Amino acid sequence: AAVISQQLMQQHEAHLEELMDVKESAEEYEEMIELQIEWERLRRLTMD
C-alpha cells in the first residue's frame, strides 16, 4: 500500500508541475494580448 501511495504522490506532483507550467504560459499569453491591445490603441491615436 505504501508503494502505491508513493507512486500516486509522484504522479500528482508531476501533474501539479504541468499545471503550473500551463498557468505561467497562460499569464504570459494574457500579458501579450494586453500589450497588443495597448499597441493597437496607441496606433489608432497616432493615426488620427
mmCIF file of the N, C-alpha and C atoms, coordinates in Angstrom:
data_MODEL
# 
_entry.id   MODEL 
# 
loop_
_atom_site.group_PDB 
_atom_site.id 
_atom_site.type_symbol 
_atom_site.label_atom_id 
_atom_site.label_alt_id 
_atom_site.label_comp_id 
_atom_site.label_asym_id 
_atom_site.label_entity_id 
_atom_site.label_seq_id 
_atom_site.pdbx_PDB_ins_code 
_atom_site.Cartn_x 
_atom_site.Cartn_y 
_atom_site.Cartn_z 
_atom_site.occupancy 
_atom_site.B_iso_or_equiv 
_atom_site.pdbx_formal_charge 
_atom_site.auth_seq_id 
_atom_site.auth_comp_id 
_atom_site.auth_asym_id 
_atom_site.auth_atom_id 
_atom_site.pdbx_PDB_model_num 
ATOM 1   N N  . ALA A 1 1  ? 0.832  -1.208 0.000   1.00 0.00 ? 1  ALA A N  1 
ATOM 2   C CA . ALA A 1 1  ? 0.000  0.000  0.000   1.00 0.00 ? 1  ALA A CA 1 
ATOM 3   C C  . ALA A 1 1  ? 0.869  1.262  0.000   1.00 0.00 ? 1  ALA A C  1 
ATOM 4   N N  . ALA A 1 2  ? 1.972  1.192  0.716   1.00 0.00 ? 2  ALA A N  1 
ATOM 5   C CA . ALA A 1 2  ? 2.866  2.348  0.801   1.00 0.00 ? 2  ALA A CA 1 
ATOM 6   C C  . ALA A 1 2  ? 3.471  2.670  -0.567  1.00 0.00 ? 2  ALA A C  1 
ATOM 7   N N  . VAL A 1 3  ? 3.781  1.619  -1.312  1.00 0.00 ? 3  VAL A N  1 
ATOM 8   C CA . VAL A 1 3  ? 4.374  1.812  -2.638  1.00 0.00 ? 3  VAL A CA 1 
ATOM 9   C C  . VAL A 1 3  ? 3.379  2.495  -3.571  1.00 0.00 ? 3  VAL A C  1 
ATOM 10  N N  . ILE A 1 4  ? 2.129  2.047  -3.519  1.00 0.00 ? 4  ILE A N  1 
ATOM 11  C CA . ILE A 1 4  ? 1.086  2.613  -4.374  1.00 0.00 ? 4  ILE A CA 1 
ATOM 12  C C  . ILE A 1 4  ? 0.893  4.100  -4.082  1.00 0.00 ? 4  ILE A C  1 
ATOM 13  N N  . SER A 1 5  ? 0.810  4.446  -2.803  1.00 0.00 ? 5  SER A N  1 
ATOM 14  C CA . SER A 1 5  ? 0.579  5.848  -2.456  1.00 0.00 ? 5  SER A CA 1 
ATOM 15  C C  . SER A 1 5  ? 1.768  6.718  -2.869  1.00 0.00 ? 5  SER A C  1 
ATOM 16  N N  . GLN A 1 6  ? 2.975  6.134  -2.804  1.00 0.00 ? 6  GLN A N  1 
ATOM 17  C CA . GLN A 1 6  ? 4.162  6.886  -3.230  1.00 0.00 ? 6  GLN A CA 1 
ATOM 18  C C  . GLN A 1 6  ? 4.098  7.167  -4.735  1.00 0.00 ? 6  GLN A C  1 
ATOM 19  N N  . GLN A 1 7  ? 3.677  6.152  -5.505  1.00 0.00 ? 7  GLN A N  1 
ATOM 20  C CA . GLN A 1 7  ? 3.529  6.331  -6.949  1.00 0.00 ? 7  GLN A CA 1 
ATOM 21  C C  . GLN A 1 7  ? 2.486  7.402  -7.254  1.00 0.00 ? 7  GLN A C  1 
ATOM 22  N N  . LEU A 1 8  ? 1.383  7.341  -6.526  1.00 0.00 ? 8  LEU A N  1 
ATOM 23  C CA . LEU A 1 8  ? 0.320  8.325  -6.731  1.00 0.00 ? 8  LEU A CA 1 
ATOM 24  C C  . LEU A 1 8  ? 0.817  9.727  -6.428  1.00 0.00 ? 8  LEU A C  1 
ATOM 25  N N  . MET A 1 9  ? 1.590  9.858  -5.354  1.00 0.00 ? 9  MET A N  1 
ATOM 26  C CA . MET A 1 9  ? 2.127  11.170 -4.984  1.00 0.00 ? 9  MET A CA 1 
ATOM 27  C C  . MET A 1 9  ? 3.039  11.703 -6.087  1.00 0.00 ? 9  MET A C  1 
ATOM 28  N N  . GLN A 1 10 ? 3.877  10.825 -6.639  1.00 0.00 ? 10 GLN A N  1 
ATOM 29  C CA . GLN A 1 10 ? 4.783  11.245 -7.706  1.00 0.00 ? 10 GLN A CA 1 
ATOM 30  C C  . GLN A 1 10 ? 3.998  11.687 -8.938  1.00 0.00 ? 10 GLN A C  1 
ATOM 31  N N  . GLN A 1 11 ? 2.960  10.935 -9.281  1.00 0.00 ? 11 GLN A N  1 
ATOM 32  C CA . GLN A 1 11 ? 2.113  11.305 -10.419 1.00 0.00 ? 11 GLN A CA 1 
ATOM 33  C C  . GLN A 1 11 ? 1.451  12.652 -10.160 1.00 0.00 ? 11 GLN A C  1 
ATOM 34  N N  . HIS A 1 12 ? 0.966  12.817 -8.936  1.00 0.00 ? 12 HIS A N  1 
ATOM 35  C CA . HIS A 1 12 ? 0.273  14.047 -8.564  1.00 0.00 ? 12 HIS A CA 1 
ATOM 36  C C  . HIS A 1 12 ? 1.218  15.243 -8.662  1.00 0.00 ? 12 HIS A C  1 
ATOM 37  N N  . GLU A 1 13 ? 2.455  15.065 -8.172  1.00 0.00 ? 13 GLU A N  1 
ATOM 38  C CA . GLU A 1 13 ? 3.437  16.147 -8.226  1.00 0.00 ? 13 GLU A CA 1 
ATOM 39  C C  . GLU A 1 13 ? 3.768  16.511 -9.667  1.00 0.00 ? 13 GLU A C  1 
ATOM 40  N N  . ALA A 1 14 ? 3.930  15.493 -10.507 1.00 0.00 ? 14 ALA A N  1 
ATOM 41  C CA . ALA A 1 14 ? 4.226  15.741 -11.919 1.00 0.00 ? 14 ALA A CA 1 
ATOM 42  C C  . ALA A 1 14 ? 3.073  16.511 -12.564 1.00 0.00 ? 14 ALA A C  1 
ATOM 43  N N  . HIS A 1 15 ? 1.858  16.133 -12.215 1.00 0.00 ? 15 HIS A N  1 
ATOM 44  C CA . HIS A 1 15 ? 0.672  16.789 -12.756 1.00 0.00 ? 15 HIS A CA 1 
ATOM 45  C C  . HIS A 1 15 ? 0.609  18.243 -12.292 1.00 0.00 ? 15 HIS A C  1 
ATOM 46  N N  . LEU A 1 16 ? 0.927  18.475 -11.024 1.00 0.00 ? 16 LEU A N  1 
ATOM 47  C CA . LEU A 1 16 ? 0.925  19.838 -10.487 1.00 0.00 ? 16 LEU A CA 1 
ATOM 48  C C  . LEU A 1 16 ? 1.941  20.703 -11.225 1.00 0.00 ? 16 LEU A C  1 
ATOM 49  N N  . GLU A 1 17 ? 3.123  20.135 -11.483 1.00 0.00 ? 17 GLU A N  1 
ATOM 50  C CA . GLU A 1 17 ? 4.148  20.892 -12.208 1.00 0.00 ? 17 GLU A CA 1 
ATOM 51  C C  . GLU A 1 17 ? 3.657  21.264 -13.604 1.00 0.00 ? 17 GLU A C  1 
ATOM 52  N N  . GLU A 1 18 ? 2.989  20.319 -14.262 1.00 0.00 ? 18 GLU A N  1 
ATOM 53  C CA . GLU A 1 18 ? 2.422  20.599 -15.586 1.00 0.00 ? 18 GLU A CA 1 
ATOM 54  C C  . GLU A 1 18 ? 1.416  21.738 -15.507 1.00 0.00 ? 18 GLU A C  1 
ATOM 55  N N  . LEU A 1 19 ? 0.551  21.675 -14.499 1.00 0.00 ? 19 LEU A N  1 
ATOM 56  C CA . LEU A 1 19 ? -0.468 22.712 -14.333 1.00 0.00 ? 19 LEU A CA 1 
ATOM 57  C C  . LEU A 1 19 ? 0.168  24.075 -14.113 1.00 0.00 ? 19 LEU A C  1 
ATOM 58  N N  . MET A 1 20 ? 1.232  24.116 -13.316 1.00 0.00 ? 20 MET A N  1 
ATOM 59  C CA . MET A 1 20 ? 1.908  25.380 -13.049 1.00 0.00 ? 20 MET A CA 1 
ATOM 60  C C  . MET A 1 20 ? 2.514  25.941 -14.335 1.00 0.00 ? 20 MET A C  1 
ATOM 61  N N  . ASP A 1 21 ? 3.093  25.061 -15.158 1.00 0.00 ? 21 ASP A N  1 
ATOM 62  C CA . ASP A 1 21 ? 3.648  25.495 -16.443 1.00 0.00 ? 21 ASP A CA 1 
ATOM 63  C C  . ASP A 1 21 ? 2.555  26.100 -17.315 1.00 0.00 ? 21 ASP A C  1 
ATOM 64  N N  . VAL A 1 22 ? 1.423  25.416 -17.367 1.00 0.00 ? 22 VAL A N  1 
ATOM 65  C CA . VAL A 1 22 ? 0.299  25.898 -18.170 1.00 0.00 ? 22 VAL A CA 1 
ATOM 66  C C  . VAL A 1 22 ? -0.174 27.246 -17.656 1.00 0.00 ? 22 VAL A C  1 
ATOM 67  N N  . LYS A 1 23 ? -0.268 27.376 -16.330 1.00 0.00 ? 23 LYS A N  1 
ATOM 68  C CA . LYS A 1 23 ? -0.731 28.615 -15.716 1.00 0.00 ? 23 LYS A CA 1 
ATOM 69  C C  . LYS A 1 23 ? 0.220  29.760 -16.067 1.00 0.00 ? 23 LYS A C  1 
ATOM 70  N N  . GLU A 1 24 ? 1.518  29.504 -15.979 1.00 0.00 ? 24 GLU A N  1 
ATOM 71  C CA . GLU A 1 24 ? 2.503  30.538 -16.287 1.00 0.00 ? 24 GLU A CA 1 
ATOM 72  C C  . GLU A 1 24 ? 2.399  30.986 -17.734 1.00 0.00 ? 24 GLU A C  1 
ATOM 73  N N  . SER A 1 25 ? 2.300  30.035 -18.646 1.00 0.00 ? 25 SER A N  1 
ATOM 74  C CA . SER A 1 25 ? 2.227  30.400 -20.060 1.00 0.00 ? 25 SER A CA 1 
ATOM 75  C C  . SER A 1 25 ? 0.918  31.126 -20.368 1.00 0.00 ? 25 SER A C  1 
ATOM 76  N N  . ALA A 1 26 ? -0.139 30.778 -19.641 1.00 0.00 ? 26 ALA A N  1 
ATOM 77  C CA . ALA A 1 26 ? -1.418 31.464 -19.835 1.00 0.00 ? 26 ALA A CA 1 
ATOM 78  C C  . ALA A 1 26 ? -1.311 32.918 -19.397 1.00 0.00 ? 26 ALA A C  1 
ATOM 79  N N  . GLU A 1 27 ? -0.610 33.153 -18.276 1.00 0.00 ? 27 GLU A N  1 
ATOM 80  C CA . GLU A 1 27 ? -0.441 34.523 -17.794 1.00 0.00 ? 27 GLU A CA 1 
ATOM 81  C C  . GLU A 1 27 ? 0.406  35.330 -18.766 1.00 0.00 ? 27 GLU A C  1 
ATOM 82  N N  . GLU A 1 28 ? 1.463  34.708 -19.292 1.00 0.00 ? 28 GLU A N  1 
ATOM 83  C CA . GLU A 1 28 ? 2.300  35.387 -20.281 1.00 0.00 ? 28 GLU A CA 1 
ATOM 84  C C  . GLU A 1 28 ? 1.479  35.735 -21.518 1.00 0.00 ? 28 GLU A C  1 
ATOM 85  N N  . TYR A 1 29 ? 0.616  34.802 -21.912 1.00 0.00 ? 29 TYR A N  1 
ATOM 86  C CA . TYR A 1 29 ? -0.233 34.996 -23.087 1.00 0.00 ? 29 TYR A CA 1 
ATOM 87  C C  . TYR A 1 29 ? -1.181 36.170 -22.873 1.00 0.00 ? 29 TYR A C  1 
ATOM 88  N N  . GLU A 1 30 ? -1.764 36.248 -21.666 1.00 0.00 ? 30 GLU A N  1 
ATOM 89  C CA . GLU A 1 30 ? -2.669 37.360 -21.349 1.00 0.00 ? 30 GLU A CA 1 
ATOM 90  C C  . GLU A 1 30 ? -1.935 38.689 -21.420 1.00 0.00 ? 30 GLU A C  1 
ATOM 91  N N  . GLU A 1 31 ? -0.712 38.730 -20.878 1.00 0.00 ? 31 GLU A N  1 
ATOM 92  C CA . GLU A 1 31 ? 0.078  39.959 -20.918 1.00 0.00 ? 31 GLU A CA 1 
ATOM 93  C C  . GLU A 1 31 ? 0.357  40.362 -22.356 1.00 0.00 ? 31 GLU A C  1 
ATOM 94  N N  . MET A 1 32 ? 0.656  39.354 -23.192 1.00 0.00 ? 32 MET A N  1 
ATOM 95  C CA . MET A 1 32 ? 0.925  39.615 -24.599 1.00 0.00 ? 32 MET A CA 1 
ATOM 96  C C  . MET A 1 32 ? -0.285 40.247 -25.270 1.00 0.00 ? 32 MET A C  1 
ATOM 97  N N  . ILE A 1 33 ? -1.468 39.706 -24.982 1.00 0.00 ? 33 ILE A N  1 
ATOM 98  C CA . ILE A 1 33 ? -2.702 40.228 -25.567 1.00 0.00 ? 33 ILE A CA 1 
ATOM 99  C C  . ILE A 1 33 ? -2.945 41.662 -25.103 1.00 0.00 ? 33 ILE A C  1 
ATOM 100 N N  . GLU A 1 34 ? -2.716 41.911 -23.814 1.00 0.00 ? 34 GLU A N  1 
ATOM 101 C CA . GLU A 1 34 ? -2.911 43.267 -23.286 1.00 0.00 ? 34 GLU A CA 1 
ATOM 102 C C  . GLU A 1 34 ? -1.970 44.245 -23.973 1.00 0.00 ? 34 GLU A C  1 
ATOM 103 N N  . LEU A 1 35 ? -0.721 43.837 -24.173 1.00 0.00 ? 35 LEU A N  1 
ATOM 104 C CA . LEU A 1 35 ? 0.237  44.692 -24.871 1.00 0.00 ? 35 LEU A CA 1 
ATOM 105 C C  . LEU A 1 35 ? -0.220 44.957 -26.295 1.00 0.00 ? 35 LEU A C  1 
ATOM 106 N N  . GLN A 1 36 ? -0.732 43.913 -26.931 1.00 0.00 ? 36 GLN A N  1 
ATOM 107 C CA . GLN A 1 36 ? -1.222 44.034 -28.308 1.00 0.00 ? 36 GLN A CA 1 
ATOM 108 C C  . GLN A 1 36 ? -2.359 45.051 -28.376 1.00 0.00 ? 36 GLN A C  1 
ATOM 109 N N  . ILE A 1 37 ? -3.305 44.957 -27.444 1.00 0.00 ? 37 ILE A N  1 
ATOM 110 C CA . ILE A 1 37 ? -4.447 45.874 -27.400 1.00 0.00 ? 37 ILE A CA 1 
ATOM 111 C C  . ILE A 1 37 ? -3.961 47.304 -27.179 1.00 0.00 ? 37 ILE A C  1 
ATOM 112 N N  . GLU A 1 38 ? -3.041 47.456 -26.230 1.00 0.00 ? 38 GLU A N  1 
ATOM 113 C CA . GLU A 1 38 ? -2.485 48.776 -25.927 1.00 0.00 ? 38 GLU A CA 1 
ATOM 114 C C  . GLU A 1 38 ? -1.805 49.359 -27.166 1.00 0.00 ? 38 GLU A C  1 
ATOM 115 N N  . TRP A 1 39 ? -1.050 48.518 -27.857 1.00 0.00 ? 39 TRP A N  1 
ATOM 116 C CA . TRP A 1 39 ? -0.345 48.936 -29.059 1.00 0.00 ? 39 TRP A CA 1 
ATOM 117 C C  . TRP A 1 39 ? -1.319 49.400 -30.135 1.00 0.00 ? 39 TRP A C  1 
ATOM 118 N N  . GLU A 1 40 ? -2.393 48.626 -30.342 1.00 0.00 ? 40 GLU A N  1 
ATOM 119 C CA . GLU A 1 40 ? -3.415 48.992 -31.329 1.00 0.00 ? 40 GLU A CA 1 
ATOM 120 C C  . GLU A 1 40 ? -4.044 50.335 -30.975 1.00 0.00 ? 40 GLU A C  1 
ATOM 121 N N  . ARG A 1 41 ? -4.314 50.518 -29.687 1.00 0.00 ? 41 ARG A N  1 
ATOM 122 C CA . ARG A 1 41 ? -4.947 51.752 -29.228 1.00 0.00 ? 41 ARG A CA 1 
ATOM 123 C C  . ARG A 1 41 ? -4.032 52.953 -29.502 1.00 0.00 ? 41 ARG A C  1 
ATOM 124 N N  . LEU A 1 42 ? -2.757 52.790 -29.173 1.00 0.00 ? 42 LEU A N  1 
ATOM 125 C CA . LEU A 1 42 ? -1.803 53.867 -29.413 1.00 0.00 ? 42 LEU A CA 1 
ATOM 126 C C  . LEU A 1 42 ? -1.673 54.161 -30.902 1.00 0.00 ? 42 LEU A C  1 
ATOM 127 N N  . ARG A 1 43 ? -1.681 53.105 -31.706 1.00 0.00 ? 43 ARG A N  1 
ATOM 128 C CA . ARG A 1 43 ? -1.539 53.286 -33.152 1.00 0.00 ? 43 ARG A CA 1 
ATOM 129 C C  . ARG A 1 43 ? -2.715 54.072 -33.713 1.00 0.00 ? 43 ARG A C  1 
ATOM 130 N N  . ARG A 1 44 ? -3.912 53.768 -33.222 1.00 0.00 ? 44 ARG A N  1 
ATOM 131 C CA . ARG A 1 44 ? -5.093 54.497 -33.692 1.00 0.00 ? 44 ARG A CA 1 
ATOM 132 C C  . ARG A 1 44 ? -5.001 55.974 -33.302 1.00 0.00 ? 44 ARG A C  1 
ATOM 133 N N  . LEU A 1 45 ? -4.511 56.220 -32.087 1.00 0.00 ? 45 LEU A N  1 
ATOM 134 C CA . LEU A 1 45 ? -4.386 57.602 -31.623 1.00 0.00 ? 45 LEU A CA 1 
ATOM 135 C C  . LEU A 1 45 ? -3.408 58.379 -32.495 1.00 0.00 ? 45 LEU A C  1 
ATOM 136 N N  . THR A 1 46 ? -2.293 57.755 -32.850 1.00 0.00 ? 46 THR A N  1 
ATOM 137 C CA . THR A 1 46 ? -1.289 58.461 -33.648 1.00 0.00 ? 46 THR A CA 1 
ATOM 138 C C  . THR A 1 46 ? -1.717 58.597 -35.104 1.00 0.00 ? 46 THR A C  1 
ATOM 139 N N  . MET A 1 47 ? -2.583 57.711 -35.569 1.00 0.00 ? 47 MET A N  1 
ATOM 140 C CA . MET A 1 47 ? -3.045 57.781 -36.957 1.00 0.00 ? 47 MET A CA 1 
ATOM 141 C C  . MET A 1 47 ? -4.031 58.926 -37.169 1.00 0.00 ? 47 MET A C  1 
ATOM 142 N N  . ASP A 1 48 ? -4.832 59.213 -36.175 1.00 0.00 ? 48 ASP A N  1 
ATOM 143 C CA . ASP A 1 48 ? -5.850 60.265 -36.321 1.00 0.00 ? 48 ASP A CA 1 
ATOM 144 C C  . ASP A 1 48 ? -5.231 61.645 -36.457 1.00 0.00 ? 48 ASP A C  1 
# 
